[in-house]
Amino acid sequence: MGTLTVTNSGLFSSFNWSDGSTTPTMEIFGPGLYSVTVTDIAGCNAVEYIDVLDLTSFGITGTETPNSSCGAPNGIIDITVSPADSYTYAWSNGASSEDLVNISGGSYTVTVTNQNMCTNTLVFGILDTGPSIQLDQTSTNATCGQSNGSINLIVSPAGSYTYAWSNGATSEDISNLAAGTYNVTVTGSSGCTATTSATIINDNTSFTITGITTDNTSCLTPNGSISLTITPSGSFSWSNGASLEDINNLASGSYSVNRSHLVVCIYCG
């Protein structure tokens, strides 16, 4: 609510406002275009138009720039308030500037206040569009309690990365591993990170071993032999240094193979 008043009203003999009022002052109850026709004592007329603006309401628009960095945020919210006036700004992150720069992804609310203490509020959403790191891995289990497992890490997309494994390793792939779970954090040049884990198990594959012996019948030129059958097949390590599955030309004695502790006795004939 307000008023419009004709100045120097004593110079005029009559007043005719657009709402029908005939006094020097007219009450107004909202924005709009108003007019007044005044007549002086000589009978001359003049018309004045007054455009009353609505200073209690205003609009907020804005543009959003996503955050494309996982290190130093670079998101932006650029707002425009109309009509032009003097405004104050209160953002949900504590900022009091008109626009926000260098922000991370998330929701941001601004409350704008004009000189008449009228307020308007708008919510903005900033997306995180930093490069996503994809991790995959293949592993080789440890065997028989040994530290011979390994993890081959596969990182995409191609780029420059650093690696932090839970066992202290900083290489992409790790080897000579005992049974256990290993975690890794991969960090890209943009500051984006990804984590994954792999479990190495202890593989104690069971096998069977049998042997057929042929006694040594010569005390001059040994001719004893051992013929093995192992399921599944594997490597061989004999107590006499041989590495073949079957061994020949043996003197009498005891021979052990691998970890089976199979003892075969051959006697001199």
C-alpha positions in Angstrom: 0.0 0.0 0.0 1.2 3.5 -0.8 0.2 6.9 -2.2 0.8 9.1 -5.2 0.7 12.9 -4.7 0.6 15.9 -7.1 3.2 18.4 -6.0 2.4 22.1 -6.0 -1.2 21.1 -5.9 -2.3 24.7 -5.1 -1.6 25.7 -8.7 -4.4 23.4 -9.9 -8.2 23.6 -9.6 -9.1 20.0 -10.2 -7.6 16.5 -10.2 -8.8 13.4 -12.0 -6.9 10.1 -11.2 -7.2 7.0 -13.3 -9.1 5.3 -10.4 -11.6 8.1 -10.3 -10.1 9.9 -7.3 -10.3 13.7 -7.4 -8.0 14.7 -4.6 -4.3 15.7 -4.9 -3.3 12.4 -3.3 -4.4 8.9 -4.4 -3.9 5.7 -2.5 -2.4 2.7 -4.4 -2.6 -0.9 -3.4 -0.2 -2.6 -5.9 2.1 -2.1 -8.9 0.7 -0.8 -12.2 0.4 2.1 -14.5 -1.4 5.1 -13.0 -2.4 8.5 -14.5 -3.6 11.9 -13.3 -5.2 14.7 -15.2 -4.8 18.2 -13.7 -6.6 21.4 -14.6 -5.3 24.9 -13.7 -7.3 28.0 -12.9 -7.1 29.0 -16.6 -8.8 25.8 -17.7 -5.6 24.2 -19.2 -5.2 20.4 -18.8 -2.1 18.3 -18.3 -1.7 14.5 -18.0 1.0 12.6 -16.1 1.6 8.8 -16.2 3.2 7.0 -13.2 4.5 3.4 -13.5 4.6 1.8 -10.1 7.0 -1.1 -9.9 6.6 -4.2 -7.7 9.7 -4.0 -5.5 8.5 -6.8 -3.2 8.9 -9.7 -5.7 11.9 -10.6 -7.8 13.2 -13.6 -9.7 16.3 -15.7 -9.5 17.8 -17.7 -12.4 21.2 -19.4 -12.6 23.5 -21.6 -14.6 25.5 -24.5 -13.2 28.9 -25.7 -14.2 29.7 -29.3 -13.0 32.7 -30.1 -10.9 35.1 -32.0 -13.2 38.0 -32.4 -10.7 38.4 -34.8 -7.9 41.3 -32.8 -6.5 40.7 -29.0 -6.5 36.9 -28.5 -7.0 36.0 -26.3 -10.0 32.2 -26.2 -10.0 30.4 -22.9 -10.5 26.9 -21.4 -9.9 26.3 -18.1 -11.7 23.0 -16.5 -10.7 21.0 -13.5 -12.0 18.5 -11.6 -9.9 15.9 -9.4 -11.6 14.9 -6.7 -11.6 18.2 -4.9 -10.9 18.4 -3.7 -7.3 20.7 -4.0 -4.3 20.5 -7.5 -2.9 22.2 -9.6 -0.2 22.9 -13.3 -0.6 23.0 -16.2 1.9 24.2 -19.6 0.6 23.8 -22.9 2.4 27.6 -23.3 2.5 28.1 -20.0 4.3 29.0 -17.9 1.3 27.6 -14.4 0.9 28.7 -13.6 -2.7 26.3 -13.5 -5.6 27.9 -16.4 -7.4 29.8 -19.5 -6.2 33.0 -20.7 -7.7 35.4 -23.6 -7.1 32.7 -25.8 -5.4 32.4 -29.6 -5.3 29.4 -31.6 -6.3 26.3 -31.3 -4.1 23.2 -29.3 -3.4 23.4 -25.5 -2.8 20.6 -23.2 -1.6 20.7 -19.4 -1.9 18.4 -17.0 -0.1 18.3 -13.5 -1.7 17.0 -10.5 0.2 16.2 -7.1 -1.3 16.1 -3.6 0.4 12.5 -4.1 1.5 13.6 -7.3 3.4 11.6 -9.4 0.9 13.3 -12.8 0.2 13.4 -15.4 -2.5 15.1 -18.9 -2.4 16.3 -21.2 -5.0 18.1 -24.6 -4.9 20.9 -25.6 -7.3 22.6 -29.0 -7.9 26.2 -29.4 -8.9 27.2 -32.7 -10.5 30.6 -34.4 -10.1 31.9 -35.4 -13.6 35.4 -36.3 -12.7 36.8 -39.3 -14.5 35.7 -42.6 -13.0 38.4 -45.2 -12.4 37.5 -48.8 -13.1 39.4 -51.6 -11.4 39.6 -55.3 -12.1 42.0 -57.9 -11.1 43.2 -61.5 -11.5 45.0 -63.4 -8.9 47.2 -66.5 -8.5 46.8 -68.4 -5.2 49.6 -69.3 -3.0 50.4 -73.0 -2.7 51.4 -75.2 0.2 51.8 -72.3 2.6 54.4 -70.6 0.5 54.6 -66.8 -0.4 54.1 -67.4 -4.1 50.7 -65.8 -4.9 50.3 -62.8 -7.1 47.7 -60.1 -8.1 47.5 -58.6 -11.5 45.6 -55.2 -11.3 43.8 -53.9 -14.4 43.1 -50.1 -14.4 41.0 -48.2 -16.9 40.9 -45.8 -18.6 44.6 -45.6 -19.4 46.4 -42.8 -17.6 48.9 -42.0 -14.9 48.1 -43.5 -11.5 49.6 -44.1 -8.1 49.0 -47.3 -6.1 48.9 -47.8 -2.3 48.6 -51.4 -1.2 47.7 -52.6 2.3 51.1 -54.4 2.4 53.0 -51.2 1.6 53.6 -52.0 -2.1 53.3 -49.1 -4.5 53.4 -51.0 -7.8 50.4 -51.8 -10.0 50.8 -55.5 -9.7 52.2 -57.4 -6.6 53.7 -60.8 -6.3 55.4 -63.2 -3.7 52.3 -63.1 -1.6 51.2 -65.3 1.2 47.6 -66.2 1.7 45.5 -63.2 2.9 43.4 -60.2 1.7 45.1 -57.3 0.0 43.5 -53.8 -0.4 44.6 -51.2 -2.9 43.8 -47.5 -3.4 44.4 -46.1 -6.9 44.7 -42.4 -7.4 44.6 -40.7 -10.8 46.2 -37.4 -11.9 42.9 -35.6 -11.5 42.8 -36.7 -7.8 40.0 -39.2 -8.3 40.4 -42.5 -6.4 39.1 -46.0 -6.5 39.6 -49.0 -4.2 39.4 -52.7 -4.5 40.6 -55.8 -2.7 41.7 -59.3 -3.7 42.1 -62.4 -1.6 44.9 -64.9 -2.0 44.1 -68.4 -0.6 46.5 -71.1 0.3 46.0 -73.9 -2.2 47.0 -77.3 -0.7 46.2 -79.5 -3.7 46.2 -83.1 -2.6 47.8 -85.7 -4.8 48.7 -89.4 -4.7 52.0 -91.0 -5.2 52.9 -94.7 -5.7 56.2 -96.3 -6.7 57.4 -99.6 -8.1 61.0 -100.6 -7.3 63.4 -102.9 -9.1 66.1 -104.1 -6.8 69.7 -103.7 -7.6 71.1 -107.0 -8.7 74.7 -105.9 -9.3 77.2 -104.8 -6.8 79.5 -103.6 -9.6 77.2 -101.7 -11.9 74.1 -100.6 -10.1 70.9 -101.4 -12.0 68.1 -100.7 -9.4 65.3 -98.4 -10.5 62.1 -96.6 -9.2 59.1 -96.0 -11.4 56.6 -93.4 -9.9 53.0 -92.8 -10.6 51.8 -89.3 -9.4 48.2 -87.9 -9.7 48.0 -85.2 -10.7 51.4 -84.8 -12.3 53.9 -82.3 -11.0 57.6 -81.6 -10.5 60.1 -84.0 -8.9 62.9 -83.6 -6.5 64.8 -86.7 -5.4 67.1 -87.0 -2.5 69.9 -88.0 -4.8 69.5 -84.8 -6.9 67.5 -86.3 -9.8 64.6 -84.3 -11.1 63.0 -86.9 -13.4 59.8 -88.8 -12.5 61.6 -92.2 -12.7 65.2 -92.9 -11.7 67.4 -95.7 -12.9 70.9 -97.2 -12.3 70.4 -97.1 -8.5 72.5 -98.7 -5.9 70.8 -100.2 -2.9 69.6 -97.6 -0.3 66.7 -95.3 0.6 65.4 -92.6 -1.7 62.9 -89.8 -1.0 61.0 -87.7 -3.5 59.3 -84.3 -3.3 57.5 -83.6 0.0 55.8 -86.9 0.1 58.5 -88.4 2.3 58.1 -91.6 0.3 61.0 -93.8 1.3 61.9 -96.6 -1.1 64.5 -99.2 -0.1 66.5 -101.0 -2.8 68.7 -103.9 -1.7 71.8 -105.3 -3.3 71.1 -108.7 -5.0 
